[in-house]
Amino acid sequence: MSEDLENRAASLDARDRLAGRRELFALDDGVVYLDGNSLGALPRHVPDRMADVISREWGELRIRSWDESGWWTAPERIGARIAPLVGAAPGQVIVGDSTSVNVFKALVGAVRLADGDRDEIIVDATTFPTDGYIAESAARLTGKRLVAALPGDLPDALGPRTAAALVNHVDYRTGRLHDLPGITAAVHAAGALAVWDLCHSAGALPVDLDAHGVDLAVGCTYKYLNGGPGAPAFLYVAERHLPGFDSPLPGWNSHADPFAMTPGYAAAEGAARGRVGTPDILSMLALEAALDVWDGVPVEVVRAKSLALTDFFLECVRTYVPEGRVTSVTPEAHGERGSQVSLCCADAHAVMKELIARGVVGDLRRPDVLRFGFTPLYVSFADAERAARVLADVLSGRTG
Ligand SMILES: *Cc1c(COP(=O)(O)O)cnc(C)c1O
């Protein structure tokens, strides 16, 4: 039975349009890397680009690089490269700061755009913790009441008091994909603004921000976008909101004329309004280089492979792993699944430790979730089969 699945994996890999992308990444054949949803792998060409940035742009050109090497305009330029990956027309995406900081900018910005009589902010009750912590502080700062609601219950929680709702597109723990078009429409029907966190969807599936009328969004670049540890996040502000977007962190980089150094603040036009202070150029330029791996890759193709990979992995798990040993908490329905598979088992900590020792790298979400992220640009069907086989060995106490 293992031979059947190995043969299937080989033929799926042979037909995979994205198979050639894997060699663009620094990966070793001994390891199945299923943690690209936490830290994407390194594209091979990035070290050479960084050596040039450090030695020539910084080392030789020094201050001239802000202009001559395009450092000053990097946040807008890199934002423009991320925009098509999330379905945004040019001029609405800016790169800089962490996701946490951008959640703050987006949520306070949304509340300031909303009708002032509205006194509630809704937050996804299953959110990645940082969004919840920041939402609580944003609510306190803006004098609003924070209401937690499960994304599925959002339509009931929304009402005339809602100013904005902050929702995760894909649940980081279970891999559940939430209904962005439907929830955004419900938020709008209530007269409120929809703020989406795309950390686990940007680079994994089509988001179509413009098409669905999303108001503001934030996302990570070190997960499926492979920007490197701590790579700067992105902020999307829909064009119709840009003129009214009032950033709670109006640093000098977001000024209409930063080098006039005037005491009074005047916000820049466009997405630059989302900037704060001097950008972290080394991380920015590593991200910019890393985005080359997307050239000529439609997100739809990535999504199709992602679903095929997670379907195949689940099938291998069902075939290899003794019945009842693990339970998948990731939805079976394609429309409800992100690009990861989460399996629950009581001894998850020990199991993940052993998996990593045997070259299958996923991660643990305490107490009992084994998380396996599938990055279609570099994970193969053979990887999925091997991961399930090693998992079955570990769960059955077989030695590797
Ligand atoms: C990974 C992740 C973050 C990370 O925030 P940082 O500020 O980069 O640490 C935030 N939100 C979600 C939903 C995430 O998955």
The ligand as a MOL file (V3000), in Angstrom:
LIG
                    3D

  0  0  0     0  0            999 V3000
M  V30 BEGIN CTAB
M  V30 COUNTS 15 15 0 0 0
M  V30 BEGIN ATOM
M  V30 1 C 2.1820 35.0320 12.2720 0
M  V30 2 C 1.0350 35.8970 12.6340 0
M  V30 3 C 1.2400 37.1600 13.1990 0
M  V30 4 C 2.6390 37.5990 13.4980 0
M  V30 5 O 2.7430 38.8860 13.9700 0
M  V30 6 P 4.1890 39.5160 14.1490 0
M  V30 7 O 3.9380 40.8900 14.5430 0
M  V30 8 O 4.9210 39.3490 12.8570 0
M  V30 9 O 4.8970 38.7220 15.2010 0
M  V30 10 C 0.1320 37.9510 13.4460 0
M  V30 11 N -1.1250 37.5180 13.1640 0
M  V30 12 C -1.3470 36.2830 12.6380 0
M  V30 13 C -2.7450 35.8440 12.3210 0
M  V30 14 C -0.2750 35.4410 12.3780 0
M  V30 15 O -0.4850 34.2330 11.8750 0
M  V30 END ATOM
M  V30 BEGIN BOND
M  V30 1 1 1 2
M  V30 2 1 2 3
M  V30 3 2 2 14
M  V30 4 1 3 4
M  V30 5 2 3 10
M  V30 6 1 4 5
M  V30 7 1 5 6
M  V30 8 2 6 7
M  V30 9 1 6 8
M  V30 10 1 6 9
M  V30 11 1 10 11
M  V30 12 2 11 12
M  V30 13 1 12 13
M  V30 14 1 12 14
M  V30 15 1 14 15
M  V30 END BOND
M  V30 END CTAB
M  END
